[in-house]
Amino acid sequence: MKRFLLNIIGFLFCMTSFGQIHELGVFVGGSNYIGDVGKTDYLAPNDAALGILYKWNKSTRHSWRFSYTQTSITAKDIESNVPSRNLRGYEIKNNIKELSAGLEFNFFDFDLHQEKFVISPYVYSGLSTFLYNETYVLNKVSNEDYQHYSFAIPMIIGVKAKIANHLVLGLETGARYTFTDNLDGSNPKNENFETLKFGNLNNKDWYVFTGFTLTYTFGKNPCFCTER
């Protein structure tokens, strides 16, 4: 009975220690917005985006992920292939500061403590909240009204590889479906700008981050690892 209890305690300790694998790093890339102004391309980064991220790897297949990313988004109708937009000639700009939390899932086992090269595609989703500027378009350019916040659903797909003992390099792109239709000033909340609304007021705006992640790994080895 004593040996049995020790084995149970050992197993629980192993499961706990497996949760002590962490990643801390940066995101460097670009952003683009999808809405009522400018290009209609879904993947066309044209503004710099920077961020930091932390991952708590609960297994070789999934991890909890937390991140902060910021960017400026810009769009010009003159760059659009849509004739009506091209003739209209609006230009917009906004700033986004996003906090995100959710679950990242690896399609292959991604054991950070293996010495050999490891690679896996992955997906991520969760919930984001972000600060942005409520704007309105006047004289064909966007103008800031006040700062506001909203929520978004992130949908990220990427591929990552362990490139050194403690370094993981990833390439990802992720669209955010937002709960606002005024990243571009097309649907201002301020009633004073009611006459300035334009575009499809039934569709929400999107923004997309595309770039590289580089994380440093640290934490205890899982107990199933063999001694080297």
C-alpha atoms as a printed R data frame, in Angstrom:
    type eleno elety resid chain resno       x      y       z
1   ATOM     1    CA   MET     A     1   0.000  0.000   0.000
2   ATOM     2    CA   LYS     A     2   2.845  2.375   0.846
3   ATOM     3    CA   ARG     A     3   4.500  1.769  -2.539
4   ATOM     4    CA   PHE     A     4   1.154  2.252  -4.274
5   ATOM     5    CA   LEU     A     5   0.638  5.614  -2.542
6   ATOM     6    CA   LEU     A     6   4.158  6.711  -3.450
7   ATOM     7    CA   ASN     A     7   3.509  5.814  -7.079
8   ATOM     8    CA   ILE     A     8   0.285  7.856  -7.088
9   ATOM     9    CA   ILE     A     9   2.057 10.829  -5.501
10  ATOM    10    CA   GLY     A    10   4.857 10.512  -8.037
11  ATOM    11    CA   PHE     A    11   2.394 10.440 -10.920
12  ATOM    12    CA   LEU     A    12   0.597 13.556  -9.637
13  ATOM    13    CA   PHE     A    13   3.933 15.319  -9.201
14  ATOM    14    CA   CYS     A    14   4.846 14.465 -12.782
15  ATOM    15    CA   MET     A    15   1.574 15.869 -14.094
16  ATOM    16    CA   THR     A    16   2.129 19.045 -12.081
17  ATOM    17    CA   SER     A    17   5.735 19.505 -13.199
18  ATOM    18    CA   PHE     A    18   4.672 19.028 -16.809
19  ATOM    19    CA   GLY     A    19   2.701 22.229 -16.452
20  ATOM    20    CA   GLN     A    20   5.817 24.215 -15.562
21  ATOM    21    CA   ILE     A    21   6.991 24.747 -19.150
22  ATOM    22    CA   HIS     A    22   6.859 28.375 -20.188
23  ATOM    23    CA   GLU     A    23   7.599 30.576 -23.199
24  ATOM    24    CA   LEU     A    24   8.186 34.309 -23.220
25  ATOM    25    CA   GLY     A    25   8.883 36.279 -26.361
26  ATOM    26    CA   VAL     A    26   8.011 38.848 -28.985
27  ATOM    27    CA   PHE     A    27   5.864 39.254 -32.083
28  ATOM    28    CA   VAL     A    28   7.188 41.304 -35.008
29  ATOM    29    CA   GLY     A    29   5.216 41.772 -38.189
30  ATOM    30    CA   GLY     A    30   2.568 43.800 -39.938
31  ATOM    31    CA   SER     A    31  -1.137 44.535 -39.857
32  ATOM    32    CA   ASN     A    32  -3.963 45.344 -42.208
33  ATOM    33    CA   TYR     A    33  -7.605 46.232 -41.767
34  ATOM    34    CA   ILE     A    34 -10.690 44.984 -43.645
35  ATOM    35    CA   GLY     A    35 -13.706 47.259 -43.753
36  ATOM    36    CA   ASP     A    36 -15.418 50.032 -45.708
37  ATOM    37    CA   VAL     A    37 -12.318 51.940 -46.864
38  ATOM    38    CA   GLY     A    38  -9.363 50.939 -49.000
39  ATOM    39    CA   LYS     A    39  -8.354 47.530 -50.317
40  ATOM    40    CA   THR     A    40 -10.523 44.469 -49.938
41  ATOM    41    CA   ASP     A    41  -7.585 42.042 -49.628
42  ATOM    42    CA   TYR     A    42  -7.755 39.793 -46.580
43  ATOM    43    CA   LEU     A    43  -3.993 39.373 -46.224
44  ATOM    44    CA   ALA     A    44  -2.057 42.511 -47.140
45  ATOM    45    CA   PRO     A    45   0.000 43.856 -44.191
46  ATOM    46    CA   ASN     A    46   0.896 47.499 -44.725
47  ATOM    47    CA   ASP     A    47   1.606 48.785 -41.203
48  ATOM    48    CA   ALA     A    48   4.101 47.617 -38.577
49  ATOM    49    CA   ALA     A    49   2.846 45.590 -35.599
50  ATOM    50    CA   LEU     A    50   4.784 44.737 -32.431
51  ATOM    51    CA   GLY     A    51   3.880 42.667 -29.416
52  ATOM    52    CA   ILE     A    52   4.901 40.451 -26.520
53  ATOM    53    CA   LEU     A    53   3.517 37.014 -25.660
54  ATOM    54    CA   TYR     A    54   3.602 34.384 -22.954
55  ATOM    55    CA   LYS     A    55   2.652 30.717 -23.244
56  ATOM    56    CA   TRP     A    56   2.027 28.198 -20.492
57  ATOM    57    CA   ASN     A    57   2.413 24.798 -22.149
58  ATOM    58    CA   LYS     A    58   0.101 22.328 -20.449
59  ATOM    59    CA   SER     A    59   1.043 19.456 -22.772
60  ATOM    60    CA   THR     A    60   2.899 18.821 -26.015
61  ATOM    61    CA   ARG     A    61  -0.356 19.564 -27.853
62  ATOM    62    CA   HIS     A    62  -1.864 22.616 -26.160
63  ATOM    63    CA   SER     A    63  -0.941 25.730 -24.221
64  ATOM    64    CA   TRP     A    64  -2.562 28.781 -22.683
65  ATOM    65    CA   ARG     A    65  -1.443 31.906 -24.506
66  ATOM    66    CA   PHE     A    66  -1.509 35.568 -23.463
67  ATOM    67    CA   SER     A    67  -0.358 38.494 -25.601
68  ATOM    68    CA   TYR     A    68  -0.238 42.247 -26.018
69  ATOM    69    CA   THR     A    69   0.055 43.685 -29.541
70  ATOM    70    CA   GLN     A    70  -0.165 47.208 -30.879
71  ATOM    71    CA   THR     A    71  -0.294 48.737 -34.338
72  ATOM    72    CA   SER     A    72  -1.570 51.586 -36.449
73  ATOM    73    CA   ILE     A    73  -3.958 50.704 -39.259
74  ATOM    74    CA   THR     A    74  -4.263 52.830 -42.396
75  ATOM    75    CA   ALA     A    75  -6.260 52.521 -45.596
76  ATOM    76    CA   LYS     A    76  -6.728 54.592 -48.752
77  ATOM    77    CA   ASP     A    77  -9.570 54.301 -51.228
78  ATOM    78    CA   ILE     A    78  -7.243 55.304 -54.047
79  ATOM    79    CA   GLU     A    79  -5.425 51.965 -53.588
80  ATOM    80    CA   SER     A    80  -8.634 49.932 -53.930
81  ATOM    81    CA   ASN     A    81  -9.655 47.944 -56.999
82  ATOM    82    CA   VAL     A    82 -13.310 48.765 -56.276
83  ATOM    83    CA   PRO     A    83 -14.233 51.617 -58.666
84  ATOM    84    CA   SER     A    84 -16.663 53.330 -56.277
85  ATOM    85    CA   ARG     A    85 -14.065 53.434 -53.516
86  ATOM    86    CA   ASN     A    86 -11.348 54.574 -55.884
87  ATOM    87    CA   LEU     A    87 -13.469 57.528 -56.981
88  ATOM    88    CA   ARG     A    88 -14.548 58.369 -53.413
89  ATOM    89    CA   GLY     A    89 -10.957 58.850 -52.186
90  ATOM    90    CA   TYR     A    90 -11.317 58.444 -48.423
91  ATOM    91    CA   GLU     A    91  -8.245 57.940 -46.189
92  ATOM    92    CA   ILE     A    92  -8.413 56.556 -42.644
93  ATOM    93    CA   LYS     A    93  -6.059 55.861 -39.747
94  ATOM    94    CA   ASN     A    94  -6.551 54.304 -36.327
95  ATOM    95    CA   ASN     A    95  -4.469 52.906 -33.460
96  ATOM    96    CA   ILE     A    96  -5.055 49.490 -31.903
97  ATOM    97    CA   LYS     A    97  -3.735 48.169 -28.584
98  ATOM    98    CA   GLU     A    98  -4.845 44.574 -28.071
99  ATOM    99    CA   LEU     A    99  -4.795 42.179 -25.121
100 ATOM   100    CA   SER     A   100  -5.583 38.563 -25.987
101 ATOM   101    CA   ALA     A   101  -5.976 35.320 -24.038
102 ATOM   102    CA   GLY     A   102  -6.863 31.858 -25.278
103 ATOM   103    CA   LEU     A   103  -5.784 28.351 -26.207
104 ATOM   104    CA   GLU     A   104  -3.130 27.348 -28.740
105 ATOM   105    CA   PHE     A   105  -3.376 23.828 -30.200
106 ATOM   106    CA   ASN     A   106  -0.482 22.000 -31.923
107 ATOM   107    CA   PHE     A   107  -1.294 19.532 -34.702
108 ATOM   108    CA   PHE     A   108   1.855 17.504 -33.846
109 ATOM   109    CA   ASP     A   109   3.503 16.776 -30.507
110 ATOM   110    CA   PHE     A   110   5.739 19.752 -29.683
111 ATOM   111    CA   ASP     A   111   8.079 18.657 -26.880
112 ATOM   112    CA   LEU     A   112  10.231 21.637 -25.904
113 ATOM   113    CA   HIS     A   113  12.690 19.425 -24.030
114 ATOM   114    CA   GLN     A   114  13.700 17.255 -26.957
115 ATOM   115    CA   GLU     A   115  17.174 17.981 -28.290
116 ATOM   116    CA   LYS     A   116  16.194 17.195 -31.875
117 ATOM   117    CA   PHE     A   117  14.510 19.594 -34.288
118 ATOM   118    CA   VAL     A   118  10.763 19.885 -33.626
119 ATOM   119    CA   ILE     A   119   8.153 21.528 -35.870
120 ATOM   120    CA   SER     A   120   4.362 21.775 -35.850
121 ATOM   121    CA   PRO     A   121   1.539 23.774 -37.404
122 ATOM   122    CA   TYR     A   122  -0.848 25.275 -34.851
123 ATOM   123    CA   VAL     A   123  -4.072 27.206 -34.420
124 ATOM   124    CA   TYR     A   124  -5.100 29.691 -31.743
125 ATOM   125    CA   SER     A   125  -8.344 31.295 -30.638
126 ATOM   126    CA   GLY     A   126  -9.769 32.922 -27.563
127 ATOM   127    CA   LEU     A   127 -10.937 36.428 -26.718
128 ATOM   128    CA   SER     A   128  -9.295 39.791 -27.352
129 ATOM   129    CA   THR     A   129 -10.076 43.234 -26.032
130 ATOM   130    CA   PHE     A   130  -8.586 46.298 -27.654
131 ATOM   131    CA   LEU     A   131  -8.408 50.068 -27.396
132 ATOM   132    CA   TYR     A   132  -9.056 52.121 -30.524
133 ATOM   133    CA   ASN     A   133 -10.159 55.609 -31.501
134 ATOM   134    CA   GLU     A   134 -13.781 56.351 -32.286
135 ATOM   135    CA   THR     A   135 -13.483 58.360 -35.510
136 ATOM   136    CA   TYR     A   136 -15.521 60.084 -38.186
137 ATOM   137    CA   VAL     A   137 -14.642 60.954 -41.769
138 ATOM   138    CA   LEU     A   138 -14.763 64.604 -42.740
139 ATOM   139    CA   ASN     A   139 -13.225 66.134 -45.861
140 ATOM   140    CA   LYS     A   140 -12.270 62.602 -46.957
141 ATOM   141    CA   VAL     A   141  -9.978 61.915 -43.962
142 ATOM   142    CA   SER     A   142 -10.671 60.305 -40.583
143 ATOM   143    CA   ASN     A   143 -10.695 62.433 -37.452
144 ATOM   144    CA   GLU     A   144 -10.413 61.269 -33.835
145 ATOM   145    CA   ASP     A   145 -13.414 61.732 -31.559
146 ATOM   146    CA   TYR     A   146 -12.539 59.831 -28.384
147 ATOM   147    CA   GLN     A   147 -10.817 56.617 -27.280
148 ATOM   148    CA   HIS     A   148 -12.982 53.551 -26.805
149 ATOM   149    CA   TYR     A   149 -12.632 49.789 -26.377
150 ATOM   150    CA   SER     A   150 -14.238 46.735 -27.934
151 ATOM   151    CA   PHE     A   151 -13.823 42.966 -28.164
152 ATOM   152    CA   ALA     A   152 -12.707 40.636 -30.937
153 ATOM   153    CA   ILE     A   153 -12.458 36.932 -31.701
154 ATOM   154    CA   PRO     A   154  -8.914 36.035 -32.843
155 ATOM   155    CA   MET     A   155  -8.482 33.252 -35.406
156 ATOM   156    CA   ILE     A   156  -4.785 32.451 -35.872
157 ATOM   157    CA   ILE     A   157  -3.000 29.793 -37.904
158 ATOM   158    CA   GLY     A   158   0.757 29.319 -37.993
159 ATOM   159    CA   VAL     A   159   3.757 27.023 -37.951
160 ATOM   160    CA   LYS     A   160   6.562 26.961 -35.383
161 ATOM   161    CA   ALA     A   161   9.877 25.200 -34.931
162 ATOM   162    CA   LYS     A   162  12.397 24.740 -32.145
163 ATOM   163    CA   ILE     A   163  15.568 26.288 -33.577
164 ATOM   164    CA   ALA     A   164  17.802 26.038 -30.480
165 ATOM   165    CA   ASN     A   165  17.741 24.602 -26.961
166 ATOM   166    CA   HIS     A   166  15.606 27.451 -25.629
167 ATOM   167    CA   LEU     A   167  14.341 29.222 -28.744
168 ATOM   168    CA   VAL     A   168  11.144 28.699 -30.767
169 ATOM   169    CA   LEU     A   169  10.542 30.557 -34.029
170 ATOM   170    CA   GLY     A   170   7.040 30.854 -35.456
171 ATOM   171    CA   LEU     A   171   5.305 32.331 -38.488
172 ATOM   172    CA   GLU     A   172   1.605 33.128 -38.137
173 ATOM   173    CA   THR     A   173  -1.280 35.122 -39.492
174 ATOM   174    CA   GLY     A   174  -4.420 35.884 -37.549
175 ATOM   175    CA   ALA     A   175  -7.666 37.669 -38.371
176 ATOM   176    CA   ARG     A   176  -9.662 39.399 -35.646
177 ATOM   177    CA   TYR     A   177 -13.424 39.614 -36.041
178 ATOM   178    CA   THR     A   178 -14.305 42.711 -34.049
179 ATOM   179    CA   PHE     A   179 -17.542 43.755 -32.380
180 ATOM   180    CA   THR     A   180 -17.323 47.275 -33.802
181 ATOM   181    CA   ASP     A   181 -18.031 48.791 -37.217
182 ATOM   182    CA   ASN     A   182 -16.099 51.987 -36.659
183 ATOM   183    CA   LEU     A   183 -12.391 51.314 -36.999
184 ATOM   184    CA   ASP     A   184 -12.692 53.363 -40.195
185 ATOM   185    CA   GLY     A   185 -15.111 56.122 -39.137
186 ATOM   186    CA   SER     A   186 -17.939 54.674 -41.224
187 ATOM   187    CA   ASN     A   187 -20.338 54.214 -38.300
188 ATOM   188    CA   PRO     A   188 -19.564 56.708 -35.507
189 ATOM   189    CA   LYS     A   189 -21.395 56.301 -32.195
190 ATOM   190    CA   ASN     A   190 -21.579 60.060 -31.674
191 ATOM   191    CA   GLU     A   191 -25.036 61.192 -32.772
192 ATOM   192    CA   ASN     A   192 -23.587 64.505 -33.929
193 ATOM   193    CA   PHE     A   193 -21.959 62.643 -36.827
194 ATOM   194    CA   GLU     A   194 -25.022 60.647 -37.868
195 ATOM   195    CA   THR     A   195 -25.042 62.223 -41.356
196 ATOM   196    CA   LEU     A   196 -21.424 61.182 -41.925
197 ATOM   197    CA   LYS     A   197 -22.098 57.431 -41.827
198 ATOM   198    CA   PHE     A   198 -21.300 55.436 -44.954
199 ATOM   199    CA   GLY     A   199 -20.638 51.912 -46.247
200 ATOM   200    CA   ASN     A   200 -22.267 48.685 -45.116
201 ATOM   201    CA   LEU     A   201 -23.447 49.393 -41.588
202 ATOM   202    CA   ASN     A   202 -24.442 45.748 -41.007
203 ATOM   203    CA   ASN     A   203 -20.910 44.350 -41.265
204 ATOM   204    CA   LYS     A   204 -18.302 44.537 -38.507
205 ATOM   205    CA   ASP     A   205 -14.694 45.522 -39.179
206 ATOM   206    CA   TRP     A   206 -11.733 43.132 -39.137
207 ATOM   207    CA   TYR     A   207  -8.004 43.551 -38.606
208 ATOM   208    CA   VAL     A   208  -5.216 41.075 -39.281
209 ATOM   209    CA   PHE     A   209  -1.760 40.532 -37.737
210 ATOM   210    CA   THR     A   210   0.864 38.664 -39.782
211 ATOM   211    CA   GLY     A   211   4.445 38.097 -38.679
212 ATOM   212    CA   PHE     A   212   7.049 36.176 -36.725
213 ATOM   213    CA   THR     A   213   7.161 35.102 -33.091
214 ATOM   214    CA   LEU     A   214  10.369 34.338 -31.220
215 ATOM   215    CA   THR     A   215  10.051 32.881 -27.731
216 ATOM   216    CA   TYR     A   216  12.486 31.772 -25.038
217 ATOM   217    CA   THR     A   217  11.531 28.560 -23.231
218 ATOM   218    CA   PHE     A   218  12.122 27.815 -19.567
219 ATOM   219    CA   GLY     A   219  10.756 25.530 -16.847
220 ATOM   220    CA   LYS     A   220  11.076 22.030 -15.411
221 ATOM   221    CA   ASN     A   221  11.536 18.945 -17.550
222 ATOM   222    CA   PRO     A   222   8.467 16.692 -17.714
223 ATOM   223    CA   CYS     A   223   9.050 13.500 -15.710
224 ATOM   224    CA   PHE     A   224   8.714 11.189 -18.729
225 ATOM   225    CA   CYS     A   225  11.868 12.632 -20.300
226 ATOM   226    CA   THR     A   226  14.824 10.258 -20.275
227 ATOM   227    CA   GLU     A   227  18.036 11.327 -18.681
228 ATOM   228    CA   ARG     A   228  20.648 12.600 -21.134
